[in-house]
Amino acid sequence: METLASRVYAHGHAIGFSEARDIGLPVVEAKGALEAAMWTLLCKYEDDLKLREPIDPDDRILDSDRFVDETPIAVVESTRTRYEFRGSLDIRAVRQMPSSLNVTLNLNLPLLPNADPSQIPTEMSVVAEQMQAQIQPLAQQAVKEALGAQAPVVGIDVKFRDGRWTRVDPVTDEGDAVGPSRRDASA
């Protein structure tokens, strides 16, 4: 234990067979069917946890300011059942927006050429004014969004959200969320 505490400085440090033997842990080299089963299990974990699919946050926000992926990050299993800790990987671009962005649009709708304003029915004028009133906030929002999309990216926010343990049937791979009472009752 002292060797582990003095030579291993990170919780996630992997200890291989040779290092385990060198520090005095009682290890036995797997052979034959056991080695094949262990390798198959490792490959399954690589697939389930997407271990061979590196995530570059910069690449994920090239086409969109937000990337969300439902993913497992941990697995605990026994011969009877399997649990996955699943959640959403949420990557967002952080943009430098102007401190005060005010957009004012003037939407004057021109009349048809050679049209006499005195000949336009009052109802048509009211409809045109109502349409303009409805279009203006939508146009202002569209301009703000367009300006926001052009603002420089000054950072990337990466979070893991909504993490939960899910019981997965090892035969069907169908899962259900597990609350504290179910987790305590079954194991």
C-alpha positions as CSV (number, residue, x, y, z in Angstrom):
1,M,0.0,0.0,0.0
2,E,2.9,2.4,0.8
3,T,4.3,1.8,-2.7
4,L,1.0,2.7,-4.3
5,A,0.7,5.8,-2.2
6,S,4.2,7.0,-2.9
7,R,4.5,6.1,-6.6
8,V,1.0,6.6,-8.0
9,Y,0.0,10.3,-7.9
10,A,-3.3,10.1,-9.7
11,H,-6.5,8.2,-9.1
12,G,-6.8,7.3,-12.7
13,H,-3.3,5.9,-13.1
14,A,-3.5,2.5,-14.7
15,I,-1.3,-0.2,-13.3
16,G,-0.2,-2.8,-15.8
17,F,0.9,-6.4,-15.2
18,S,4.6,-5.7,-14.9
19,E,4.2,-2.6,-12.7
20,A,1.8,-4.5,-10.4
21,R,4.3,-7.4,-10.1
22,D,7.2,-4.9,-9.5
23,I,5.4,-3.2,-6.6
24,G,4.6,-6.6,-5.0
25,L,0.9,-7.1,-5.9
26,P,-0.1,-10.7,-6.1
27,V,-0.8,-10.9,-9.9
28,V,-1.2,-14.0,-12.2
29,E,-0.8,-13.8,-15.9
30,A,-4.1,-14.8,-17.6
31,K,-3.8,-17.5,-20.3
32,G,-6.0,-19.2,-22.8
33,A,-9.8,-18.8,-22.4
34,L,-9.5,-16.4,-19.5
35,E,-7.2,-14.1,-21.5
36,A,-9.6,-14.2,-24.4
37,A,-12.6,-13.5,-22.2
38,M,-10.8,-10.6,-20.6
39,W,-9.9,-9.2,-24.0
40,T,-13.5,-9.6,-25.2
41,L,-14.7,-7.7,-22.2
42,L,-12.2,-4.9,-22.7
43,C,-13.3,-4.6,-26.3
44,K,-17.0,-4.4,-25.2
45,Y,-16.1,-1.6,-22.7
46,E,-14.3,0.2,-25.5
47,D,-17.4,0.1,-27.6
48,D,-19.9,0.9,-24.8
49,L,-17.8,3.8,-23.3
50,K,-16.6,5.0,-26.8
51,L,-13.0,4.8,-25.6
52,R,-11.7,4.8,-29.1
53,E,-13.7,7.9,-30.1
54,P,-11.8,10.9,-28.9
55,I,-13.8,14.1,-28.4
56,D,-12.2,17.3,-29.5
57,P,-14.5,20.1,-28.3
58,D,-13.2,22.5,-30.9
59,D,-14.3,20.1,-33.7
60,R,-17.7,19.5,-32.1
61,I,-18.7,23.1,-32.2
62,L,-17.4,24.0,-35.7
63,D,-20.9,23.7,-37.4
64,S,-23.0,24.5,-34.4
65,D,-22.4,26.4,-31.1
66,R,-23.7,23.4,-29.1
67,F,-23.0,19.6,-29.2
68,V,-24.9,17.2,-26.9
69,D,-24.3,13.5,-26.8
70,E,-26.0,10.9,-24.5
71,T,-23.2,8.7,-23.3
72,P,-22.2,6.3,-20.5
73,I,-19.1,7.1,-18.5
74,A,-18.9,4.2,-16.1
75,V,-20.0,0.6,-15.9
76,V,-20.5,-1.7,-12.9
77,E,-21.6,-5.3,-13.7
78,S,-21.9,-8.7,-12.2
79,T,-23.0,-12.0,-13.4
80,R,-26.6,-11.0,-12.6
81,T,-26.9,-7.5,-13.8
82,R,-25.2,-4.4,-15.2
83,Y,-25.4,-0.7,-14.3
84,E,-24.2,2.2,-16.4
85,F,-23.7,5.8,-15.3
86,R,-25.2,7.7,-18.2
87,G,-25.7,11.4,-18.9
88,S,-25.3,14.1,-21.5
89,L,-22.0,15.4,-22.6
90,D,-22.8,19.1,-23.3
91,I,-20.2,21.2,-25.2
92,R,-21.0,24.9,-25.9
93,A,-19.1,27.7,-27.6
94,V,-18.7,30.8,-25.4
95,R,-18.9,33.9,-27.6
96,Q,-17.8,37.4,-26.9
97,M,-21.0,39.3,-27.4
98,P,-21.1,43.1,-27.4
99,S,-21.9,44.4,-23.9
100,S,-25.1,46.1,-25.1
101,L,-26.6,45.0,-28.4
102,N,-29.6,47.1,-29.5
103,V,-31.1,46.4,-32.8
104,T,-33.6,48.8,-34.3
105,L,-35.2,48.1,-37.6
106,N,-37.4,50.4,-39.6
107,L,-39.7,48.2,-41.8
108,N,-41.4,50.6,-44.2
109,L,-43.5,48.7,-46.6
110,P,-43.5,50.6,-50.0
111,L,-46.7,50.9,-52.0
112,L,-47.0,49.4,-55.4
113,P,-45.7,51.8,-58.2
114,N,-48.4,54.3,-59.3
115,A,-50.6,53.3,-56.3
116,D,-52.7,56.1,-54.8
117,P,-52.6,56.0,-51.0
118,S,-56.1,57.5,-50.7
119,Q,-57.5,54.5,-52.6
120,I,-56.2,51.9,-50.2
121,P,-59.0,50.7,-47.9
122,T,-58.5,51.3,-44.2
123,E,-58.6,47.6,-43.4
124,M,-55.6,47.0,-45.7
125,S,-53.6,49.7,-43.9
126,V,-54.5,48.2,-40.5
127,V,-53.5,44.7,-41.8
128,A,-50.2,46.1,-43.1
129,E,-49.5,47.8,-39.8
130,Q,-50.3,44.6,-37.9
131,M,-48.0,42.6,-40.1
132,Q,-45.2,45.1,-39.6
133,A,-45.7,44.9,-35.8
134,Q,-45.5,41.1,-35.9
135,I,-42.5,41.0,-38.3
136,Q,-40.3,43.5,-36.5
137,P,-39.5,41.5,-33.3
138,L,-38.8,38.4,-35.4
139,A,-36.5,40.4,-37.6
140,Q,-34.7,41.9,-34.6
141,Q,-34.2,38.5,-33.1
142,A,-32.9,37.1,-36.4
143,V,-30.4,40.0,-36.6
144,K,-29.2,39.4,-33.0
145,E,-28.8,35.7,-33.7
146,A,-26.8,36.4,-36.9
147,L,-24.6,38.8,-35.1
148,G,-24.1,36.3,-32.2
149,A,-23.1,33.6,-34.7
150,Q,-20.4,35.9,-36.0
151,A,-19.1,37.0,-32.6
152,P,-15.6,35.5,-31.8
153,V,-15.4,32.3,-29.8
154,V,-13.5,33.1,-26.6
155,G,-13.9,29.7,-24.8
156,I,-15.6,26.4,-24.7
157,D,-17.9,25.2,-21.9
158,V,-17.9,21.4,-21.4
159,K,-20.2,19.8,-18.8
160,F,-21.6,16.4,-18.0
161,R,-25.3,16.8,-17.2
162,D,-28.1,14.7,-15.8
163,G,-25.9,11.8,-14.7
164,R,-27.8,8.8,-13.4
165,W,-27.2,5.1,-12.8
166,T,-29.2,3.0,-15.2
167,R,-29.8,-0.8,-14.8
168,V,-29.1,-2.5,-18.1
169,D,-30.3,-6.0,-18.9
170,P,-27.2,-7.8,-20.1
171,V,-29.2,-9.9,-22.5
172,T,-31.3,-7.3,-24.2
173,D,-29.3,-4.1,-23.5
174,E,-32.5,-2.3,-22.6
175,G,-32.1,0.0,-19.7
176,D,-34.2,1.7,-17.0
177,A,-33.3,4.5,-14.7
178,V,-32.6,3.4,-11.2
179,G,-33.7,5.6,-8.2
180,P,-32.2,5.2,-4.7
181,S,-34.9,2.8,-3.5
182,R,-34.4,0.4,-6.4
183,R,-30.7,0.6,-6.2
184,D,-30.7,-0.2,-2.5
185,A,-33.2,-3.0,-3.0
186,S,-31.5,-4.8,-5.8
187,A,-27.8,-5.7,-6.3
